[in-house]
Amino acid sequence: MRSEEAARLEWERIRRANGDVLGNLTAAWPRADLGARGIYYRIQTAPVADAAAERLCGELKRLNVACILVRP
């Protein structure tokens, strides 16, 4: 998203639409500097165990919600 506020609003929209899948997960919007493409804010949920994260991401993708696993 192009701003923190836009990321927060998008998270709220996604959470309302997919609350049964996302449960009580919280999110943050880390800043990503993409150089010439500009500054963006990603929507990133709290840490989720590997197997659970893969299931969650798979379910979100089936619901047409973009999801990328980020590993430490």
PQR file with spaces between the fields and no chain letter, atoms N, CA, C, O and H, PARSE charges and radii, in Angstrom:
ATOM       1  N    MET     1       0.851   -1.159    0.000 -0.4000 1.5000
ATOM       2  CA   MET     1       0.000    0.000    0.000 -0.0000 2.0000
ATOM       3  C    MET     1       0.905    1.233    0.000  0.5500 1.7000
ATOM       4  O    MET     1       2.059    1.162    0.423 -0.5500 1.4000
ATOM       5  N    ARG     2       0.392    2.325   -0.462 -0.4000 1.5000
ATOM       6  CA   ARG     2       1.214    3.533   -0.593 -0.0000 2.0000
ATOM       7  C    ARG     2       1.335    4.341    0.694  0.5500 1.7000
ATOM       8  O    ARG     2       2.171    5.241    0.774 -0.5500 1.4000
ATOM       9  H    ARG     2      -0.545    2.383   -0.806  0.4000 1.0000
ATOM      10  N    SER     3       0.514    4.036    1.707 -0.4000 1.5000
ATOM      11  CA   SER     3       0.623    4.750    2.983 -0.0000 2.0000
ATOM      12  C    SER     3       0.297    3.793    4.122  0.5500 1.7000
ATOM      13  O    SER     3      -0.336    2.757    3.921 -0.5500 1.4000
ATOM      14  H    SER     3      -0.165    3.304    1.641  0.4000 1.0000
ATOM      15  N    GLU     4       0.747    4.162    5.334 -0.4000 1.5000
ATOM      16  CA   GLU     4       0.417    3.368    6.516 -0.0000 2.0000
ATOM      17  C    GLU     4      -1.094    3.298    6.711  0.5500 1.7000
ATOM      18  O    GLU     4      -1.646    2.240    7.017 -0.5500 1.4000
ATOM      19  H    GLU     4       1.261    5.004    5.497  0.4000 1.0000
ATOM      20  N    GLU     5      -1.746    4.425    6.531 -0.4000 1.5000
ATOM      21  CA   GLU     5      -3.197    4.488    6.706 -0.0000 2.0000
ATOM      22  C    GLU     5      -3.905    3.569    5.715  0.5500 1.7000
ATOM      23  O    GLU     5      -4.848    2.871    6.086 -0.5500 1.4000
ATOM      24  H    GLU     5      -1.298    5.284    6.283  0.4000 1.0000
ATOM      25  N    ALA     6      -3.465    3.561    4.470 -0.4000 1.5000
ATOM      26  CA   ALA     6      -4.070    2.682    3.465 -0.0000 2.0000
ATOM      27  C    ALA     6      -3.865    1.217    3.845  0.5500 1.7000
ATOM      28  O    ALA     6      -4.768    0.399    3.670 -0.5500 1.4000
ATOM      29  H    ALA     6      -2.699    4.128    4.168  0.4000 1.0000
ATOM      30  N    ALA     7      -2.688    0.885    4.360 -0.4000 1.5000
ATOM      31  CA   ALA     7      -2.409   -0.491    4.792 -0.0000 2.0000
ATOM      32  C    ALA     7      -3.317   -0.880    5.955  0.5500 1.7000
ATOM      33  O    ALA     7      -3.863   -1.984    5.976 -0.5500 1.4000
ATOM      34  H    ALA     7      -1.954    1.549    4.503  0.4000 1.0000
ATOM      35  N    ARG     8      -3.479    0.017    6.917 -0.4000 1.5000
ATOM      36  CA   ARG     8      -4.341   -0.254    8.071 -0.0000 2.0000
ATOM      37  C    ARG     8      -5.786   -0.471    7.616  0.5500 1.7000
ATOM      38  O    ARG     8      -6.440   -1.417    8.055 -0.5500 1.4000
ATOM      39  H    ARG     8      -3.035    0.913    6.900  0.4000 1.0000
ATOM      40  N    LEU     9      -6.277    0.394    6.748 -0.4000 1.5000
ATOM      41  CA   LEU     9      -7.645    0.260    6.258 -0.0000 2.0000
ATOM      42  C    LEU     9      -7.846   -1.029    5.463  0.5500 1.7000
ATOM      43  O    LEU     9      -8.889   -1.674    5.573 -0.5500 1.4000
ATOM      44  H    LEU     9      -5.746    1.162    6.392  0.4000 1.0000
ATOM      45  N    GLU    10      -6.847   -1.401    4.663 -0.4000 1.5000
ATOM      46  CA   GLU    10      -6.937   -2.645    3.888 -0.0000 2.0000
ATOM      47  C    GLU    10      -6.946   -3.852    4.812  0.5500 1.7000
ATOM      48  O    GLU    10      -7.688   -4.806    4.573 -0.5500 1.4000
ATOM      49  H    GLU    10      -6.000   -0.877    4.574  0.4000 1.0000
ATOM      50  N    TRP    11      -6.130   -3.827    5.871 -0.4000 1.5000
ATOM      51  CA   TRP    11      -6.129   -4.918    6.850 -0.0000 2.0000
ATOM      52  C    TRP    11      -7.513   -5.042    7.487  0.5500 1.7000
ATOM      53  O    TRP    11      -8.033   -6.148    7.631 -0.5500 1.4000
ATOM      54  H    TRP    11      -5.528   -3.052    6.065  0.4000 1.0000
ATOM      55  N    GLU    12      -8.098   -3.929    7.864 -0.4000 1.5000
ATOM      56  CA   GLU    12      -9.430   -3.969    8.469 -0.0000 2.0000
ATOM      57  C    GLU    12     -10.442   -4.567    7.498  0.5500 1.7000
ATOM      58  O    GLU    12     -11.294   -5.355    7.907 -0.5500 1.4000
ATOM      59  H    GLU    12      -7.675   -3.030    7.747  0.4000 1.0000
ATOM      60  N    ARG    13     -10.363   -4.204    6.214 -0.4000 1.5000
ATOM      61  CA   ARG    13     -11.271   -4.744    5.211 -0.0000 2.0000
ATOM      62  C    ARG    13     -11.071   -6.249    5.050  0.5500 1.7000
ATOM      63  O    ARG    13     -12.037   -7.013    5.032 -0.5500 1.4000
ATOM      64  H    ARG    13      -9.671   -3.564    5.882  0.4000 1.0000
ATOM      65  N    ILE    14      -9.818   -6.666    4.936 -0.4000 1.5000
ATOM      66  CA   ILE    14      -9.507   -8.095    4.773 -0.0000 2.0000
ATOM      67  C    ILE    14      -9.959   -8.867    6.006  0.5500 1.7000
ATOM      68  O    ILE    14     -10.534   -9.949    5.888 -0.5500 1.4000
ATOM      69  H    ILE    14      -9.034   -6.045    4.951  0.4000 1.0000
ATOM      70  N    ARG    15      -9.705   -8.319    7.177 -0.4000 1.5000
ATOM      71  CA   ARG    15     -10.073   -8.998    8.426 -0.0000 2.0000
ATOM      72  C    ARG    15     -11.590   -9.143    8.551  0.5500 1.7000
ATOM      73  O    ARG    15     -12.079  -10.197    8.959 -0.5500 1.4000
ATOM      74  H    ARG    15      -9.239   -7.440    7.274  0.4000 1.0000
ATOM      75  N    ARG    16     -12.332   -8.101    8.205 -0.4000 1.5000
ATOM      76  CA   ARG    16     -13.804   -8.182    8.255 -0.0000 2.0000
ATOM      77  C    ARG    16     -14.314   -9.259    7.297  0.5500 1.7000
ATOM      78  O    ARG    16     -15.208  -10.033    7.640 -0.5500 1.4000
ATOM      79  H    ARG    16     -11.935   -7.245    7.874  0.4000 1.0000
ATOM      80  N    ALA    17     -13.746   -9.298    6.110 -0.4000 1.5000
ATOM      81  CA   ALA    17     -14.208  -10.242    5.089 -0.0000 2.0000
ATOM      82  C    ALA    17     -13.764  -11.679    5.355  0.5500 1.7000
ATOM      83  O    ALA    17     -14.387  -12.620    4.864 -0.5500 1.4000
ATOM      84  H    ALA    17     -13.021   -8.669    5.831  0.4000 1.0000
ATOM      85  N    ASN    18     -12.697  -11.852    6.127 -0.4000 1.5000
ATOM      86  CA   ASN    18     -12.114  -13.188    6.336 -0.0000 2.0000
ATOM      87  C    ASN    18     -11.842  -13.479    7.801  0.5500 1.7000
ATOM      88  O    ASN    18     -10.895  -14.194    8.128 -0.5500 1.4000
ATOM      89  H    ASN    18     -12.191  -11.087    6.527  0.4000 1.0000
ATOM      90  N    GLY    19     -12.658  -12.934    8.677 -0.4000 1.5000
ATOM      91  CA   GLY    19     -12.464  -13.103   10.119 -0.0000 2.0000
ATOM      92  C    GLY    19     -12.437  -14.553   10.555  0.5500 1.7000
ATOM      93  O    GLY    19     -11.715  -14.911   11.486 -0.5500 1.4000
ATOM      94  H    GLY    19     -13.427  -12.352    8.411  0.4000 1.0000
ATOM      95  N    ASP    20     -13.225  -15.397    9.885 -0.4000 1.5000
ATOM      96  CA   ASP    20     -13.243  -16.811   10.243 -0.0000 2.0000
ATOM      97  C    ASP    20     -11.910  -17.482    9.976  0.5500 1.7000
ATOM      98  O    ASP    20     -11.570  -18.453   10.651 -0.5500 1.4000
ATOM      99  H    ASP    20     -13.811  -15.107    9.129  0.4000 1.0000
ATOM     100  N    VAL    21     -11.154  -16.999    9.022 -0.4000 1.5000
ATOM     101  CA   VAL    21      -9.839  -17.561    8.688 -0.0000 2.0000
ATOM     102  C    VAL    21      -8.745  -16.897    9.524  0.5500 1.7000
ATOM     103  O    VAL    21      -7.839  -17.573   10.011 -0.5500 1.4000
ATOM     104  H    VAL    21     -11.430  -16.209    8.473  0.4000 1.0000
ATOM     105  N    LEU    22      -8.828  -15.584    9.689 -0.4000 1.5000
ATOM     106  CA   LEU    22      -7.763  -14.832   10.360 -0.0000 2.0000
ATOM     107  C    LEU    22      -7.868  -14.864   11.886  0.5500 1.7000
ATOM     108  O    LEU    22      -6.876  -14.627   12.575 -0.5500 1.4000
ATOM     109  H    LEU    22      -9.564  -15.035    9.294  0.4000 1.0000
ATOM     110  N    GLY    23      -9.033  -15.148   12.409 -0.4000 1.5000
ATOM     111  CA   GLY    23      -9.194  -15.244   13.856 -0.0000 2.0000
ATOM     112  C    GLY    23      -8.738  -13.982   14.574  0.5500 1.7000
ATOM     113  O    GLY    23      -9.154  -12.876   14.232 -0.5500 1.4000
ATOM     114  H    GLY    23      -9.839  -15.340   11.849  0.4000 1.0000
ATOM     115  N    ASN    24      -7.885  -14.159   15.568 -0.4000 1.5000
ATOM     116  CA   ASN    24      -7.413  -13.043   16.393 -0.0000 2.0000
ATOM     117  C    ASN    24      -6.051  -12.507   15.970  0.5500 1.7000
ATOM     118  O    ASN    24      -5.398  -11.808   16.745 -0.5500 1.4000
ATOM     119  H    ASN    24      -7.547  -15.058   15.846  0.4000 1.0000
ATOM     120  N    LEU    25      -5.617  -12.819   14.765 -0.4000 1.5000
ATOM     121  CA   LEU    25      -4.311  -12.322   14.319 -0.0000 2.0000
ATOM     122  C    LEU    25      -4.288  -10.801   14.319  0.5500 1.7000
ATOM     123  O    LEU    25      -5.284  -10.146   14.012 -0.5500 1.4000
ATOM     124  H    LEU    25      -6.147  -13.387   14.136  0.4000 1.0000
ATOM     125  N    THR    26      -3.145  -10.263   14.665 -0.4000 1.5000
ATOM     126  CA   THR    26      -2.942   -8.824   14.585 -0.0000 2.0000
ATOM     127  C    THR    26      -1.996   -8.553   13.425  0.5500 1.7000
ATOM     128  O    THR    26      -1.362   -9.475   12.912 -0.5500 1.4000
ATOM     129  H    THR    26      -2.335  -10.795   14.914  0.4000 1.0000
ATOM     130  N    ALA    27      -1.899   -7.309   13.013 -0.4000 1.5000
ATOM     131  CA   ALA    27      -1.044   -6.975   11.879 -0.0000 2.0000
ATOM     132  C    ALA    27      -0.243   -5.710   12.161  0.5500 1.7000
ATOM     133  O    ALA    27      -0.580   -4.903   13.027 -0.5500 1.4000
ATOM     134  H    ALA    27      -2.414   -6.560   13.430  0.4000 1.0000
ATOM     135  N    ALA    28       0.813   -5.579   11.405 -0.4000 1.5000
ATOM     136  CA   ALA    28       1.644   -4.375   11.412 -0.0000 2.0000
ATOM     137  C    ALA    28       1.856   -4.000    9.958  0.5500 1.7000
ATOM     138  O    ALA    28       1.584   -4.802    9.065 -0.5500 1.4000
ATOM     139  H    ALA    28       1.087   -6.235   10.701  0.4000 1.0000
ATOM     140  N    TRP    29       2.333   -2.808    9.713 -0.4000 1.5000
ATOM     141  CA   TRP    29       2.539   -2.343    8.341 -0.0000 2.0000
ATOM     142  C    TRP    29       3.953   -1.825    8.194  0.5500 1.7000
ATOM     143  O    TRP    29       4.174   -0.614    8.205 -0.5500 1.4000
ATOM     144  H    TRP    29       2.554   -2.156   10.439  0.4000 1.0000
ATOM     145  N    PRO    30       4.922   -2.729    8.057 -0.5600 1.5000
ATOM     146  CA   PRO    30       6.312   -2.294    7.893  0.2800 2.0000
ATOM     147  C    PRO    30       6.519   -1.526    6.581  0.5500 1.7000
ATOM     148  O    PRO    30       5.900   -1.816    5.557 -0.5500 1.4000
ATOM     149  N    ARG    31       7.394   -0.558    6.656 -0.4000 1.5000
ATOM     150  CA   ARG    31       7.722    0.297    5.513 -0.0000 2.0000
ATOM     151  C    ARG    31       8.693   -0.449    4.600  0.5500 1.7000
ATOM     152  O    ARG    31       9.642   -1.068    5.080 -0.5500 1.4000
ATOM     153  H    ARG    31       7.897   -0.322    7.488  0.4000 1.0000
ATOM     154  N    ALA    32       8.465   -0.394    3.305 -0.4000 1.5000
ATOM     155  CA   ALA    32       9.346   -1.040    2.326 -0.0000 2.0000
ATOM     156  C    ALA    32       9.786    0.004    1.301  0.5500 1.7000
ATOM     157  O    ALA    32       8.965    0.539    0.556 -0.5500 1.4000
ATOM     158  H    ALA    32       7.694    0.109    2.915  0.4000 1.0000
ATOM     159  N    ASP    33      11.077    0.284    1.272 -0.4000 1.5000
ATOM     160  CA   ASP    33      11.622    1.241    0.308 -0.0000 2.0000
ATOM     161  C    ASP    33      12.009    0.464   -0.946  0.5500 1.7000
ATOM     162  O    ASP    33      12.966   -0.310   -0.931 -0.5500 1.4000
ATOM     163  H    ASP    33      11.744   -0.151    1.877  0.4000 1.0000
ATOM     164  N    LEU    34      11.270    0.668   -2.020 -0.4000 1.5000
ATOM     165  CA   LEU    34      11.509   -0.058   -3.270 -0.0000 2.0000
ATOM     166  C    LEU    34      12.299    0.773   -4.270  0.5500 1.7000
ATOM     167  O    LEU    34      12.180    0.595   -5.482 -0.5500 1.4000
ATOM     168  H    LEU    34      10.492    1.296   -2.032  0.4000 1.0000
ATOM     169  N    GLY    35      13.104    1.681   -3.743 -0.4000 1.5000
ATOM     170  CA   GLY    35      13.967    2.485   -4.597 -0.0000 2.0000
ATOM     171  C    GLY    35      13.173    3.375   -5.525  0.5500 1.7000
ATOM     172  O    GLY    35      12.333    4.156   -5.079 -0.5500 1.4000
ATOM     173  H    GLY    35      13.201    1.826   -2.758  0.4000 1.0000
ATOM     174  N    ALA    36      13.436    3.260   -6.820 -0.4000 1.5000
ATOM     175  CA   ALA    36      12.793    4.111   -7.809 -0.0000 2.0000
ATOM     176  C    ALA    36      11.271    3.914   -7.849  0.5500 1.7000
ATOM     177  O    ALA    36      10.544    4.800   -8.297 -0.5500 1.4000
ATOM     178  H    ALA    36      14.119    2.625   -7.182  0.4000 1.0000
ATOM     179  N    ARG    37      10.791    2.757   -7.383 -0.4000 1.5000
ATOM     180  CA   ARG    37       9.341    2.504   -7.375 -0.0000 2.0000
ATOM     181  C    ARG    37       8.647    3.200   -6.219  0.5500 1.7000
ATOM     182  O    ARG    37       7.422    3.318   -6.220 -0.5500 1.4000
ATOM     183  H    ARG    37      11.381    2.037   -7.019  0.4000 1.0000
ATOM     184  N    GLY    38       9.406    3.665   -5.230 -0.4000 1.5000
ATOM     185  CA   GLY    38       8.823    4.420   -4.125 -0.0000 2.0000
ATOM     186  C    GLY    38       8.726    3.656   -2.820  0.5500 1.7000
ATOM     187  O    GLY    38       9.252    2.552   -2.679 -0.5500 1.4000
ATOM     188  H    GLY    38      10.402    3.570   -5.229  0.4000 1.0000
ATOM     189  N    ILE    39       8.044    4.267   -1.879 -0.4000 1.5000
ATOM     190  CA   ILE    39       7.837    3.697   -0.548 -0.0000 2.0000
ATOM     191  C    ILE    39       6.462    3.042   -0.508  0.5500 1.7000
ATOM     192  O    ILE    39       5.468    3.624   -0.941 -0.5500 1.4000
ATOM     193  H    ILE    39       7.616    5.163   -1.993  0.4000 1.0000
ATOM     194  N    TYR    40       6.426    1.834    0.014 -0.4000 1.5000
ATOM     195  CA   TYR    40       5.174    1.104    0.181 -0.0000 2.0000
ATOM     196  C    TYR    40       5.109    0.601    1.612  0.5500 1.7000
ATOM     197  O    TYR    40       6.118    0.570    2.316 -0.5500 1.4000
ATOM     198  H    TYR    40       7.234    1.362    0.365  0.4000 1.0000
ATOM     199  N    TYR    41       3.931    0.212    2.031 -0.4000 1.5000
ATOM     200  CA   TYR    41       3.717   -0.373    3.355 -0.0000 2.0000
ATOM     201  C    TYR    41       3.059   -1.723    3.155  0.5500 1.7000
ATOM     202  O    TYR    41       2.027   -1.838    2.495 -0.5500 1.4000
ATOM     203  H    TYR    41       3.111    0.237    1.459  0.4000 1.0000
ATOM     204  N    ARG    42       3.667   -2.732    3.728 -0.4000 1.5000
ATOM     205  CA   ARG    42       3.141   -4.090    3.612 -0.0000 2.0000
ATOM     206  C    ARG    42       2.245   -4.385    4.799  0.5500 1.7000
ATOM     207  O    ARG    42       2.384   -3.779    5.861 -0.5500 1.4000
ATOM     208  H    ARG    42       4.506   -2.638    4.264  0.4000 1.0000
ATOM     209  N    ILE    43       1.341   -5.304    4.616 -0.4000 1.5000
ATOM     210  CA   ILE    43       0.513   -5.769    5.722 -0.0000 2.0000
ATOM     211  C    ILE    43       1.112   -7.088    6.176  0.5500 1.7000
ATOM     212  O    ILE    43       1.165   -8.051    5.411 -0.5500 1.4000
ATOM     213  H    ILE    43       1.229   -5.796    3.753  0.4000 1.0000
ATOM     214  N    GLN    44       1.561   -7.129    7.417 -0.4000 1.5000
ATOM     215  CA   GLN    44       2.248   -8.316    7.921 -0.0000 2.0000
ATOM     216  C    GLN    44       1.614   -8.734    9.239  0.5500 1.7000
ATOM     217  O    GLN    44       1.507   -7.927   10.163 -0.5500 1.4000
ATOM     218  H    GLN    44       1.518   -6.347    8.038  0.4000 1.0000
ATOM     219  N    THR    45       1.188  -10.002    9.330 -0.4000 1.5000
ATOM     220  CA   THR    45       0.565  -10.483   10.555 -0.0000 2.0000
ATOM     221  C    THR    45       1.623  -10.900   11.561  0.5500 1.7000
ATOM     222  O    THR    45       2.805  -11.030   11.239 -0.5500 1.4000
ATOM     223  H    THR    45       1.275  -10.657    8.579  0.4000 1.0000
ATOM     224  N    ALA    46       1.164  -11.105   12.787 -0.4000 1.5000
ATOM     225  CA   ALA    46       2.044  -11.548   13.869 -0.0000 2.0000
ATOM     226  C    ALA    46       2.636  -12.907   13.505  0.5500 1.7000
ATOM     227  O    ALA    46       2.091  -13.605   12.649 -0.5500 1.4000
ATOM     228  H    ALA    46       0.205  -10.999   13.048  0.4000 1.0000
ATOM     229  N    PRO    47       3.730  -13.289   14.134 -0.5600 1.5000
ATOM     230  CA   PRO    47       4.351  -14.586   13.820  0.2800 2.0000
ATOM     231  C    PRO    47       3.370  -15.747   13.972  0.5500 1.7000
ATOM     232  O    PRO    47       2.601  -15.823   14.930 -0.5500 1.4000
ATOM     233  N    VAL    48       3.427  -16.643   12.996 -0.4000 1.5000
ATOM     234  CA   VAL    48       2.601  -17.844   12.988 -0.0000 2.0000
ATOM     235  C    VAL    48       3.544  -19.007   12.709  0.5500 1.7000
ATOM     236  O    VAL    48       4.418  -18.901   11.848 -0.5500 1.4000
ATOM     237  H    VAL    48       4.052  -16.581   12.217  0.4000 1.0000
ATOM     238  N    ALA    49       3.378  -20.119   13.429 -0.4000 1.5000
ATOM     239  CA   ALA    49       4.232  -21.293   13.227 -0.0000 2.0000
ATOM     240  C    ALA    49       4.204  -21.726   11.765  0.5500 1.7000
ATOM     241  O    ALA    49       3.197  -21.544   11.081 -0.5500 1.4000
ATOM     242  H    ALA    49       2.668  -20.205   14.128  0.4000 1.0000
ATOM     243  N    ASP    50       5.309  -22.301   11.284 -0.4000 1.5000
ATOM     244  CA   ASP    50       5.470  -22.643    9.866 -0.0000 2.0000
ATOM     245  C    ASP    50       4.292  -23.395    9.256  0.5500 1.7000
ATOM     246  O    ASP    50       3.742  -22.955    8.246 -0.5500 1.4000
ATOM     247  H    ASP    50       6.128  -22.449   11.840  0.4000 1.0000
ATOM     248  N    ALA    51       3.896  -24.519    9.848 -0.4000 1.5000
ATOM     249  CA   ALA    51       2.820  -25.327    9.266 -0.0000 2.0000
ATOM     250  C    ALA    51       1.507  -24.554    9.277  0.5500 1.7000
ATOM     251  O    ALA    51       0.760  -24.589    8.300 -0.5500 1.4000
ATOM     252  H    ALA    51       4.343  -24.876   10.668  0.4000 1.0000
ATOM     253  N    ALA    52       1.224  -23.866   10.361 -0.4000 1.5000
ATOM     254  CA   ALA    52      -0.011  -23.077   10.458 -0.0000 2.0000
ATOM     255  C    ALA    52       0.013  -21.932    9.451  0.5500 1.7000
ATOM     256  O    ALA    52      -1.012  -21.609    8.851 -0.5500 1.4000
ATOM     257  H    ALA    52       1.831  -23.839   11.155  0.4000 1.0000
ATOM     258  N    ALA    53       1.172  -21.323    9.266 -0.4000 1.5000
ATOM     259  CA   ALA    53       1.296  -20.215    8.312 -0.0000 2.0000
ATOM     260  C    ALA    53       1.027  -20.703    6.894  0.5500 1.7000
ATOM     261  O    ALA    53       0.361  -20.018    6.117 -0.5500 1.4000
ATOM     262  H    ALA    53       2.005  -21.585    9.754  0.4000 1.0000
ATOM     263  N    GLU    54       1.537  -21.877    6.554 -0.4000 1.5000
ATOM     264  CA   GLU    54       1.301  -22.425    5.219 -0.0000 2.0000
ATOM     265  C    GLU    54      -0.173  -22.723    4.993  0.5500 1.7000
ATOM     266  O    GLU    54      -0.701  -22.453    3.914 -0.5500 1.4000
ATOM     267  H    GLU    54       2.078  -22.434    7.185  0.4000 1.0000
ATOM     268  N    ARG    55      -0.843  -23.276    5.999 -0.4000 1.5000
ATOM     269  CA   ARG    55      -2.280  -23.547    5.883 -0.0000 2.0000
ATOM     270  C    ARG    55      -3.063  -22.241    5.750  0.5500 1.7000
ATOM     271  O    ARG    55      -3.954  -22.122    4.908 -0.5500 1.4000
ATOM     272  H    ARG    55      -0.414  -23.495    6.875  0.4000 1.0000
ATOM     273  N    LEU    56      -2.718  -21.260    6.597 -0.4000 1.5000
ATOM     274  CA   LEU    56      -3.403  -19.972    6.572 -0.0000 2.0000
ATOM     275  C    LEU    56      -3.233  -19.285    5.217  0.5500 1.7000
ATOM     276  O    LEU    56      -4.201  -18.790    4.641 -0.5500 1.4000
ATOM     277  H    LEU    56      -1.995  -21.357    7.280  0.4000 1.0000
ATOM     278  N    CYS    57      -2.019  -19.260    4.721 -0.4000 1.5000
ATOM     279  CA   CYS    57      -1.741  -18.624    3.435 -0.0000 2.0000
ATOM     280  C    CYS    57      -2.478  -19.360    2.311  0.5500 1.7000
ATOM     281  O    CYS    57      -3.031  -18.727    1.411 -0.5500 1.4000
ATOM     282  H    CYS    57      -1.232  -19.663    5.189  0.4000 1.0000
ATOM     283  N    GLY    58      -2.484  -20.659    2.363 -0.4000 1.5000
ATOM     284  CA   GLY    58      -3.205  -21.436    1.351 -0.0000 2.0000
ATOM     285  C    GLY    58      -4.687  -21.127    1.354  0.5500 1.7000
ATOM     286  O    GLY    58      -5.297  -20.974    0.296 -0.5500 1.4000
ATOM     287  H    GLY    58      -2.035  -21.172    3.094  0.4000 1.0000
ATOM     288  N    GLU    59      -5.269  -21.033    2.539 -0.4000 1.5000
ATOM     289  CA   GLU    59      -6.691  -20.718    2.645 -0.0000 2.0000
ATOM     290  C    GLU    59      -6.981  -19.307    2.133  0.5500 1.7000
ATOM     291  O    GLU    59      -7.972  -19.094    1.435 -0.5500 1.4000
ATOM     292  H    GLU    59      -4.774  -21.157    3.399  0.4000 1.0000
ATOM     293  N    LEU    60      -6.123  -18.341    2.474 -0.4000 1.5000
ATOM     294  CA   LEU    60      -6.306  -16.972    1.987 -0.0000 2.0000
ATOM     295  C    LEU    60      -6.216  -16.921    0.464  0.5500 1.7000
ATOM     296  O    LEU    60      -7.005  -16.231   -0.181 -0.5500 1.4000
ATOM     297  H    LEU    60      -5.317  -18.514    3.041  0.4000 1.0000
ATOM     298  N    LYS    61      -5.269  -17.638   -0.106 -0.4000 1.5000
ATOM     299  CA   LYS    61      -5.135  -17.660   -1.566 -0.0000 2.0000
ATOM     300  C    LYS    61      -6.385  -18.244   -2.217  0.5500 1.7000
ATOM     301  O    LYS    61      -6.819  -17.763   -3.264 -0.5500 1.4000
ATOM     302  H    LYS    61      -4.628  -18.199    0.418  0.4000 1.0000
ATOM     303  N    ARG    62      -6.972  -19.284   -1.605 -0.4000 1.5000
ATOM     304  CA   ARG    62      -8.213  -19.862   -2.138 -0.0000 2.0000
ATOM     305  C    ARG    62      -9.346  -18.830   -2.112  0.5500 1.7000
ATOM     306  O    ARG    62     -10.278  -18.902   -2.913 -0.5500 1.4000
ATOM     307  H    ARG    62      -6.619  -19.676   -0.755  0.4000 1.0000
ATOM     308  N    LEU    63      -9.255  -17.870   -1.183 -0.4000 1.5000
ATOM     309  CA   LEU    63     -10.261  -16.811   -1.071 -0.0000 2.0000
ATOM     310  C    LEU    63      -9.882  -15.577   -1.884  0.5500 1.7000
ATOM     311  O    LEU    63     -10.501  -14.521   -1.747 -0.5500 1.4000
ATOM     312  H    LEU    63      -8.498  -17.812   -0.532  0.4000 1.0000
ATOM     313  N    ASN    64      -8.864  -15.716   -2.729 -0.4000 1.5000
ATOM     314  CA   ASN    64      -8.370  -14.624   -3.583 -0.0000 2.0000
ATOM     315  C    ASN    64      -7.791  -13.451   -2.795  0.5500 1.7000
ATOM     316  O    ASN    64      -7.927  -12.293   -3.190 -0.5500 1.4000
ATOM     317  H    ASN    64      -8.361  -16.573   -2.840  0.4000 1.0000
ATOM     318  N    VAL    65      -7.139  -13.774   -1.669 -0.4000 1.5000
ATOM     319  CA   VAL    65      -6.417  -12.772   -0.881 -0.0000 2.0000
ATOM     320  C    VAL    65      -4.937  -13.081   -1.049  0.5500 1.7000
ATOM     321  O    VAL    65      -4.499  -14.192   -0.749 -0.5500 1.4000
ATOM     322  H    VAL    65      -7.029  -14.715   -1.349  0.4000 1.0000
ATOM     323  N    ALA    66      -4.166  -12.113   -1.522 -0.4000 1.5000
ATOM     324  CA   ALA    66      -2.727  -12.323   -1.732 -0.0000 2.0000
ATOM     325  C    ALA    66      -2.051  -12.642   -0.404  0.5500 1.7000
ATOM     326  O    ALA    66      -2.382  -12.062    0.631 -0.5500 1.4000
ATOM     327  H    ALA    66      -4.522  -11.211   -1.765  0.4000 1.0000
ATOM     328  N    CYS    67      -1.108  -13.560   -0.446 -0.4000 1.5000
ATOM     329  CA   CYS    67      -0.406  -13.972    0.772 -0.0000 2.0000
ATOM     330  C    CYS    67       0.997  -14.444    0.401  0.5500 1.7000
ATOM     331  O    CYS    67       1.171  -15.239   -0.523 -0.5500 1.4000
ATOM     332  H    CYS    67      -0.839  -14.031   -1.286  0.4000 1.0000
ATOM     333  N    ILE    68       1.982  -13.954    1.122 -0.4000 1.5000
ATOM     334  CA   ILE    68       3.370  -14.379    0.933 -0.0000 2.0000
ATOM     335  C    ILE    68       3.940  -14.729    2.292  0.5500 1.7000
ATOM     336  O    ILE    68       3.839  -13.938    3.230 -0.5500 1.4000
ATOM     337  H    ILE    68       1.841  -13.308    1.873  0.4000 1.0000
ATOM     338  N    LEU    69       4.536  -15.903    2.411 -0.4000 1.5000
ATOM     339  CA   LEU    69       5.177  -16.284    3.669 -0.0000 2.0000
ATOM     340  C    LEU    69       6.538  -15.602    3.782  0.5500 1.7000
ATOM     341  O    LEU    69       7.335  -15.623    2.844 -0.5500 1.4000
ATOM     342  H    LEU    69       4.618  -16.546    1.649  0.4000 1.0000
ATOM     343  N    VAL    70       6.787  -15.005    4.929 -0.4000 1.5000
ATOM     344  CA   VAL    70       8.077  -14.357    5.189 -0.0000 2.0000
ATOM     345  C    VAL    70       8.716  -15.132    6.327  0.5500 1.7000
ATOM     346  O    VAL    70       8.165  -15.213    7.425 -0.5500 1.4000
ATOM     347  H    VAL    70       6.139  -14.988    5.690  0.4000 1.0000
ATOM     348  N    ARG    71       9.865  -15.693    6.060 -0.4000 1.5000
ATOM     349  CA   ARG    71      10.563  -16.478    7.083 -0.0000 2.0000
ATOM     350  C    ARG    71      11.731  -15.672    7.630  0.5500 1.7000
ATOM     351  O    ARG    71      12.415  -14.956    6.898 -0.5500 1.4000
ATOM     352  H    ARG    71      10.312  -15.627    5.168  0.4000 1.0000
ATOM     353  N    PRO    72      11.943  -15.808    8.946 -0.5600 1.5000
ATOM     354  CA   PRO    72      13.060  -15.049    9.561  0.2800 2.0000
ATOM     355  C    PRO    72      14.415  -15.522    9.092  0.5500 1.7000
ATOM     356  O    PRO    72      15.438  -14.985    9.517 -0.5500 1.4000
